[in-house]
Amino acid sequence: MNQKVDWFFQKDTKWQQEFQLLRTIVNDCGLMEELKWGVPCYTFDNNNVVLIHGFKDYCALLFHKGVLLKDTDGLLIQQTKNVQSARQLRFTSLQEITDLKPTIKAYIFEAVEVEKSGLEVKMKKTAEFEMPEEFQSALDNNSDLKTAFYALTPGRQRGYLLYFAQAKQSKTREARIEKCTEKIFKGEGLNDR
């Protein structure tokens, strides 16, 4: 156990007991415990395998390459339709984690085997994401915007495409595009400050 991570497990949260049990289970699997993104992350040969995090209605183990796991028990959940690689094991009680302890360990050991084998997730390329017609029109009508957009990193491009495409109404997509145009010109991502 890494003392730098202790503060996460000592916080008074709804999931404190569940987090502590998950920590014990994961640490029994021989991974290195680190703090990444403000949560405990467990690695094998410096590669992220699984992390512990909590939400309002559940706590979870997030497997970074979960899509590559066999999921023989059908427990892994894709957080949103746009998450390509990671999958979660979700829990709503201490008893659920206790009951699933052998299964949780089996999933962790399988995730370690995925890392040992060097398997990689084939990620969808930015060009494969939906280009909302309103944004395509904006790019077609403004060559400076088009240049600025394609100068962004692929991750920043995907962030904007997903954000624009999530809006159900054309008017909302147009408003989002207008609001983000300046950030695109500055070379910033959607969540950059």
C-alpha positions as CSV (number, residue, x, y, z in Angstrom):
1,M,0.0,0.0,0.0
2,N,1.2,3.5,-0.9
3,Q,1.0,6.0,1.9
4,K,0.5,8.8,-0.6
5,V,-2.8,7.3,-1.4
6,D,-4.0,6.8,2.2
7,W,-5.8,10.2,2.3
8,F,-8.3,8.9,-0.4
9,F,-9.3,6.0,1.8
10,Q,-9.5,8.1,5.0
11,K,-11.9,10.7,3.5
12,D,-15.4,10.6,5.0
13,T,-17.4,9.5,2.0
14,K,-20.5,7.5,1.3
15,W,-18.3,4.7,-0.1
16,Q,-15.4,4.8,2.5
17,Q,-15.9,1.1,3.7
18,E,-16.4,-0.1,0.1
19,F,-13.3,1.8,-1.1
20,Q,-11.2,0.2,1.7
21,L,-12.4,-3.3,0.9
22,L,-11.7,-2.7,-2.8
23,R,-8.2,-1.5,-1.9
24,T,-7.5,-4.6,0.0
25,I,-8.7,-6.8,-2.8
26,V,-6.7,-5.0,-5.5
27,N,-3.5,-4.9,-3.4
28,D,-3.8,-8.7,-2.9
29,C,-3.3,-9.0,-6.7
30,G,0.3,-7.7,-6.7
31,L,-0.2,-4.4,-8.5
32,M,1.5,-1.1,-7.7
33,E,-0.7,1.5,-6.0
34,E,-0.4,5.1,-7.2
35,L,-2.5,8.2,-7.2
36,K,-3.6,9.4,-10.6
37,W,-6.5,11.8,-11.5
38,G,-7.0,12.1,-7.8
39,V,-8.0,8.5,-7.3
40,P,-6.1,5.2,-6.5
41,C,-4.8,3.7,-9.7
42,Y,-3.2,0.3,-9.9
43,T,-0.5,-0.5,-12.4
44,F,1.6,-3.3,-13.8
45,D,4.9,-2.5,-15.4
46,N,3.9,1.2,-15.3
47,N,0.7,0.5,-17.3
48,N,-2.6,1.4,-15.8
49,V,-4.7,-1.6,-15.1
50,V,-7.6,-0.6,-12.8
51,L,-8.6,2.3,-10.6
52,I,-11.1,2.9,-7.8
53,H,-13.6,5.7,-8.0
54,G,-17.0,6.6,-6.7
55,F,-20.1,8.3,-7.9
56,K,-23.4,9.3,-6.3
57,D,-25.2,6.0,-6.8
58,Y,-22.2,3.5,-6.9
59,C,-18.5,3.0,-6.5
60,A,-16.5,1.2,-9.1
61,L,-13.4,-0.5,-10.3
62,L,-12.5,0.9,-13.7
63,F,-10.5,-1.4,-16.0
64,H,-8.5,0.7,-18.5
65,K,-8.6,-2.0,-21.1
66,G,-11.9,-3.5,-19.9
67,V,-13.2,-4.0,-23.5
68,L,-10.5,-6.6,-23.9
69,L,-11.6,-8.7,-20.9
70,K,-13.8,-11.8,-21.6
71,D,-16.4,-10.6,-19.0
72,T,-17.6,-14.2,-18.5
73,D,-20.0,-13.1,-15.8
74,G,-21.4,-10.2,-17.8
75,L,-20.6,-7.6,-15.1
76,L,-18.6,-5.0,-17.0
77,I,-20.4,-1.8,-17.8
78,Q,-19.5,0.8,-20.5
79,Q,-19.9,4.2,-18.8
80,T,-21.2,6.0,-22.0
81,K,-21.5,5.0,-25.6
82,N,-18.4,7.1,-26.4
83,V,-16.1,5.2,-24.0
84,Q,-14.0,3.0,-26.2
85,S,-11.7,1.1,-23.9
86,A,-12.5,1.3,-20.2
87,R,-15.2,-0.7,-18.5
88,Q,-16.5,-0.6,-14.9
89,L,-17.4,-3.2,-12.3
90,R,-20.0,-1.2,-10.2
91,F,-21.0,-1.8,-6.6
92,T,-23.7,-0.4,-4.4
93,S,-22.9,-2.1,-1.1
94,L,-20.1,-3.6,1.0
95,Q,-21.9,-6.9,0.9
96,E,-21.9,-7.0,-2.9
97,I,-18.1,-6.5,-3.0
98,T,-17.7,-9.2,-0.3
99,D,-19.8,-11.6,-2.3
100,L,-18.0,-10.9,-5.5
101,K,-14.4,-11.0,-4.1
102,P,-13.3,-14.1,-6.0
103,T,-14.8,-12.7,-9.2
104,I,-13.3,-9.3,-8.7
105,K,-9.8,-10.9,-8.3
106,A,-10.4,-13.0,-11.4
107,Y,-11.2,-9.9,-13.5
108,I,-8.1,-8.1,-12.1
109,F,-5.8,-11.1,-12.9
110,E,-7.3,-11.2,-16.4
111,A,-6.6,-7.5,-16.8
112,V,-3.0,-8.1,-15.8
113,E,-2.7,-10.9,-18.4
114,V,-3.9,-8.4,-21.0
115,E,-1.1,-6.1,-20.0
116,K,1.5,-8.9,-20.0
117,S,0.4,-10.0,-23.5
118,G,0.8,-6.4,-24.8
119,L,-2.7,-6.3,-26.2
120,E,-3.9,-2.9,-27.3
121,V,-7.4,-1.5,-27.8
122,K,-8.1,-0.5,-31.4
123,M,-9.4,3.0,-31.0
124,K,-11.7,4.7,-33.3
125,K,-10.0,7.4,-35.3
126,T,-11.1,11.0,-35.0
127,A,-12.4,10.9,-38.6
128,E,-14.7,8.1,-37.7
129,F,-16.7,10.2,-35.2
130,E,-19.9,11.9,-36.4
131,M,-19.4,15.3,-37.9
132,P,-22.6,17.3,-37.1
133,E,-23.7,19.0,-40.3
134,E,-23.8,22.4,-38.6
135,F,-20.1,22.1,-37.7
136,Q,-19.3,20.8,-41.2
137,S,-21.0,23.9,-42.6
138,A,-19.1,26.2,-40.2
139,L,-15.8,24.6,-41.4
140,D,-16.8,24.9,-45.0
141,N,-17.7,28.6,-44.6
142,N,-14.7,29.6,-42.5
143,S,-11.3,28.4,-43.7
144,D,-9.6,29.8,-40.7
145,L,-11.8,27.8,-38.4
146,K,-11.2,24.7,-40.4
147,T,-7.4,25.2,-40.2
148,A,-7.6,25.9,-36.5
149,F,-9.8,22.8,-35.9
150,Y,-7.6,20.4,-37.8
151,A,-4.5,21.9,-36.0
152,L,-5.9,20.6,-32.7
153,T,-4.8,17.3,-31.3
154,P,-7.0,14.4,-32.2
155,G,-8.3,14.2,-28.6
156,R,-9.4,17.8,-28.6
157,Q,-11.0,17.3,-32.0
158,R,-13.0,14.3,-30.7
159,G,-14.0,16.3,-27.6
160,Y,-15.6,19.0,-29.7
161,L,-17.2,16.5,-32.1
162,L,-18.8,14.6,-29.3
163,Y,-19.9,17.8,-27.5
164,F,-21.5,19.2,-30.7
165,A,-23.1,15.9,-31.6
166,Q,-24.7,15.3,-28.2
167,A,-27.1,18.2,-28.7
168,K,-30.5,17.0,-30.0
169,Q,-31.5,20.2,-31.7
170,S,-29.8,22.0,-34.5
171,K,-30.2,25.3,-32.8
172,T,-28.4,23.9,-29.7
173,R,-25.6,22.5,-31.9
174,E,-25.2,25.9,-33.6
175,A,-25.0,27.7,-30.2
176,R,-22.4,25.3,-29.0
177,I,-20.3,25.7,-32.1
178,E,-20.5,29.5,-31.8
179,K,-19.6,29.4,-28.1
180,C,-16.5,27.2,-28.8
181,T,-15.2,28.9,-31.9
182,E,-12.9,31.2,-29.9
183,K,-11.4,28.3,-28.0
184,I,-10.8,26.4,-31.2
185,F,-8.9,29.5,-32.6
186,K,-6.8,29.6,-29.4
187,G,-5.9,25.9,-29.9
188,E,-7.7,24.9,-26.7
189,G,-9.7,21.8,-25.9
190,L,-13.3,21.9,-24.8
191,N,-12.3,21.7,-21.1
192,D,-9.2,23.8,-21.2
193,R,-9.3,27.0,-19.2
